[in-house]
């Protein structure tokens, strides 16, 4: 499934997606130091969405993925929690690729 043009995903930015049309973003993509990553939007501690409002997955400086429910911080490059109650746990990464300038996630990965 095509999520967005890669050009729309700036460095130090993240964007949520609702591929099932359920009214809530179930995954998000980010670009950190030039590398794009895609994760499920689910904190491994409380099993709740990470963002406090649309597309707010990163710290203000763009250096951490933050769970706004309890302040856990995750490394953007591998999703590992480095601060908070789920320290050592990690966000679930999804495979993705670029196709004609678009960020694409295989359909079979969209189901939990």
Secondary structure, DSSP 8 states (H G I E B T S, - for coil): -EEEEGGGS-TTEEEEE-TT-SSS--EEEEEETTEEEEEES--TTT-S-S-SSTT--B-TTSSEEE-TTT--EEETTT-BEEESTTTT-B--B---EEETTEEE--GGGG--
